[in-house]
Amino acid sequence: MWSRVRRAGFVMALALPCSLSAVQSAYAGLGGSPMTPPTDASVSSRTVQPGTSSATAAQSVMRSASNAASSTSASSSYTVRETTLGNGTVVREYLAADGSVFGIAWRGPQMPDLNDLLGSYFPQYVAGVKAAREARGGGRGPVAVDQSTLVVRSGGHMGAFSGQAWLPPALPAGVSGSDIQ
């Protein structure tokens, strides 16, 4: 007969790989190309002109490329691509006219893989979180990294996570960090 400790250890060893596979990877990268959505995700996108209200922007869902090209301010328009992952987490990518991701926002029951979402900026984020936690004496809680080249705000609790990340130098004309929602 197995002891209770051994049995618990065996059960944990079996459960760990299953729980790790439940975290869905999105394969995106801030500053790079948009994510390749997992097979169980749904994706929609819309074009936004800076300076339009959220209600107006929501009404411009799926504006055609030809209409955007004919607009006088098409060079400053950007695309918001929303991906709903199978676990219910929603990731919004903010794409510049050249297709690069300048901002990302997320909300949902599970935290997305920030290593994937932040791409090459992930080490900078980790260093910023470490510095912020050391400055406040450790602990947990909401995280804010506010640097000249990277801003990340993340928080929430089990079942309700949210956050935003953007690259200040890459924001299109007329777009601010508060637009990344």
C-alpha angles and dihedrals in degrees: 000000000000120000118243091250092052092046091050090049091050092049091048091050090054095044098049098070090046093052092047091053090055090069105089121222117218102188099219133134132208107234092021139064124326119267125277099233120229115254093257094054130101121216134199132167141193136187118238131196111213112251095033118122121249090251092052091045091051090053091055093065113154097004107184122252091238092057091048091048092053092051116101091228097042091121090065096044119106137193126240111206115193121199121187109202122214090255091059098257113137119212120191119198120197110212126197121221089268091056097252120136111245097168142019132192129184140185133170150090095300131044111244119233101274091192088065096039096047095040113179090003093064095092090051089050093049091050091049092050091049092051092047093050092047090050092054095041100260127285136122133274138092116355127217125181111181113179133148092255102031136031121185127173119180135165148128138110138261107314096011118063128158140168150147135221129184143164108237095202091051098051110120119240110286095019123112134185090260088066090065101089 
